[in-house]
């Protein structure tokens, strides 16, 4: 049975009823098509510049290269699907997939545009490789702005019939899962939390909330919201409330046990001997602790905003 949400109106169904769309090369000449061509070109140039001089190494370089290649590949798939008019045959909901990817791509390119120059490029010697790396950073910024523009153009407007992922709560789900993935990257060193129950609880919180938010995203991409044992609106509200409560505990426990010396923490960066010499592709333990603290606060705010917006939506069965 379809479910319609008023205010910013969301329509989800458990059956595919989208009409077959006829593809045309003229789709590339539309504003959104031209924007996607810009995304394709800028990400291609970014990873090509870096690959041509082998200016990527270590976790930060690998992350940036992955971000550009991933965004390029999926943008190419979207363009080919629209050119061939295969939206109705695409295995995922075309109402939700493009804007979900655009939001993820914007975050990927934003992270690459910040991490690559600050942790890698600035430590390179002057020369051709550094010039290529700086140019790649520029094109990464262009791609980020292009993806942000697509999200702005295609997000839901009040009174508009659209997919859940185009609404503010849907976009917040993308942010929540992405931030959680970055947290996991900083937690790659088990020594940060191992054998400390309070910190292990925090890691469990990050994992539980990530899985729940990812399930909400996947249910919408697969048009499977009707498969839930409870109404989808109830699931969203419960998910947001539970995540706020869990992240609130992590927001207290993580900095308390990482930075308060009464609980075995290190309040000052100078206490970490690894922070005195590590740079470029390495991140010392104290910096990892601080990064996770900041990201925890960001995700807590995202979940609070998600709860507020989810509570404002009025669901009406039709």
N, C-alpha and C positions, 0 to 999 in steps of 0.2 A: 504494500500500500504506500503511495507516495506521501512524503511529509513536506509540508511547506512552512517556512519560517517567515513571518512578517517582520516589518521594520526594514532591516536589510534582508530581503526575502531570499531564502535558501530552499531549493528544491532538490531532494534526493530520491532516487527510485532504486528498486532492486532489480529492475529489468532494463535492458538497453532499448530505448525508444527513439534515439537520435536518428534523424533522417540522413540518408547517404549524401555526403557533400561532394560535389564535382570539383576536382582540382583544376587549377589553371595557373600558368606562369604569371598571369597578371596579379596573383596574390603577393608576389614579391614587390610589386610596385605600390602596394598599399602601405600606409605609414608603419603598421606593425611589421609587415614584411621587410621593409627597409631597415627598421630597427634591428630585426633579427639578423639581417645580413651584416650590420655593423657589429653585432655581438660575435658572429661567426668569424669575421675578419680580424677583429681585435684579439680574440683569444688565440686564433691561429698564429698571428704575428708574434704574440707574447711567448708562446711555447717554442716557436720556431727560432726566435732570436736567442733564447736561452740554450736550446738544444744545439744550435750551430756552433757554439763556443764551449759547450759542456759546462755552462755556468750554473750548475745545480748539484748539490751534494748534501748529505746529511738530512735529518728530519725536516728542517725548514725548506730546503730546496726541493725535496721530494714532494712535500705538501703543496707547494706552489705549482710545480709542474703537473701534479695530479689535478689540481683545481682547474688549470687552464685547459688541459686535455679533456677532462670530464665535461666541462661546460661546452667546449667546441663540439664534442661528439654528440651530446644530447640536443644541442641547438640544431645541428645538421639533421638529426632524425626528425625533429619537429618540422623543419622546413620541407623535408622530403615527404612527410605524411600530408602536409597541407598542399603541396604541389600536386600530389597524386590523388588527393581527395579521399584519403583512407582513414579519416577521423573515426567513422563509425565502426571500422574493423580494428582499430587500435585496441590492444588488450586492456588498457586502463581508461578511466573516464576522461574524455577529452575536455569536459567542462572544468575539471579540477587539475589535470596534469600540467598544462603549460604554465599556469600561474604558480603552481607549487614548485616546478623546476626553476622558474625565473627568480623566485624568492631565494631558493637554495643557491642558485648561481650567483646572485648578488652578494650573498654572504661569503661564498667561496672566494669570489674575486676580491671582495673587500679584505678578507683575511690575508690573501696572497699579496695584495697591494700594500699591506702594513707590515706583515711578517718578513717578506722577502727582502725589502730594502733595509729594514732596521736590524735584522739578525744575520744577513748574508752580504748584501751589496756593499754596505759601508766598510766592511772588512777586506774588500777586494783591492788589489793593487790597480793603479791607474793603467788603462790600456784598452784594447779592443774588447776584451771580455767584460770589463766593467761598463763600457759604453753600451754594449748589447743588453746587459742586465738592467741598466737605467732605462733604456728604451722599452724593454719588456715591462718594467714597472709602470711606465706611462700608459701603455696599451692595456695593461691590467686595470688601471683606473678607468680608462674609457669603457672597457667591458662592464665594469661594476656599475657605472652610471647608466649604461644602456639597459642593463637588467633591472635596475631600480626604476627606470622610466617605464619599462614594460609592466612592472608590478603596479605602478601608479596608474597606468592607462587601463589595465584590465581588472583591477580590484573592484569589489562590489560597491555600488552606490545605493543610497536609501531608496527603497521601493523597487529595486531591480531584481529580477529573477536570475539567480546565479547559483553556482556550486558553493559548498561550504568553504572550500579552501580559498575562495576569493574574498571571504569576509575577514574582518579583523581577528576573530578567534582562530580561524584557519591559518592565517599568516603567522599568528603568534605561536601556533603549534610548530610551524617550520623553524621559527627562531628558537623555541625551547629545545627541539631535538638537535639543532646545529650546535647550540651552546653546550649541551650535554656531551656531544662528540668531542668538542674542544677540551672540555674538562677531563674526559677519559684520556686524551692525548697527554695532558699534563700529569695524569696519575699513572703514567706508564712505569714509573719507578715504585714498586710495591713497598719499599722501605718508608715511603711517606706516611703510610697508614697501617702497615702490617703489625699484628700483635697489640693493637690499641683499639679496644672495642668501640669507643666513641667515634673514632675516625673511620673504622670499618662500617659503622652504621651510616656515616655520611656517604661513603662510597655506595652502599646499598640503596640509599635514597636516590642518588643520581641515576643508578641503574633502573630502579623501579619506575621512576617518573619518566625516564627516557622511553622505556618499553611502552608505557601507557600512552604517551603522546604519539609515539610511532604507530601504535595500533590505530589510533584515531585517524592519522594521516592515511595509512594503508587502507582502512575501511572505506574512506571516501574515494581514494584513487581507484579502488576496485569495485565501487558501487555496491558494497556489501553491508551497509549500515543496517539493513533489515534483518541481518543474521544475528544481531545481538539479542540476548535474552531479555534485555530491558530497552525501553525506547531510547533512541539515539540522543535526544536532548537531555534525558536523565543521566545517561552515561557521560556526556560532556560536562555537565554541572558537577557530578560526583568526582570526575577525574580532576577538574580544576581545583575543587575544594581540597581533595586529598593531597594533591601536589603542593598546594600552598602550605598545608600543615607540615608535610614532610620536609619541604625546603626550609621552612622556618626553623626546624630543629637543626638542620645542617648549617644554617646561617649563624647559629649560636655556637654549636659544638666545634665546627671546623676551625675558625679563627681562635677560639678559646684554647684548644689543645695544640694548635700549631704555633701560636705567638705568645702565649702566657707561660712564663718560666715556672710558675707554680704547678703547671700541668705537663711539664716536660717540653714546652715550646721554646722557640728562639725568637725573642722580641726584636732583635736587631739583625740586619743583614750581615754585618761584620762578623757575627758569630758563626756563620757558615763558611768554613775554609774554602769550599769549592767555588764560592762567588768571587773570590779574589782573582782567579785566573781564567775561569771559563768565559767564553764569549762565542760569538758567531752561531754555529749550529748547536751549541750546548746551552742548556738552561739549568742553573744550579737549583738545589732543593728549596732554598728560601724563596727564590723567584717563582718556583712552581707552586709553593704554598700560597703566595700572594695572588698569583694568577687564578688559582682555584677559588680563593675567597671572593675576588672581584666577579668572576663568572657566576658563582653561586648567588651573589646579590643581584646580578643581571637577570638570571633565570627566575629568582623569586619575584622580582618586579614584573616579569613577563607573565608568570602564572597568576599574580594578583590581577593584572590587567585582563587576562583571559577569563578569570572568574567574574570580574565586573561585567565584561561584554557578554559573556554567556548568560549571565543572569538577566540582562536587558532584552535578550531575544525572546519573542513571544511565539511559541510553537502552536500551530493549528493543524490538526489532522483534516485531510480532505478525502 
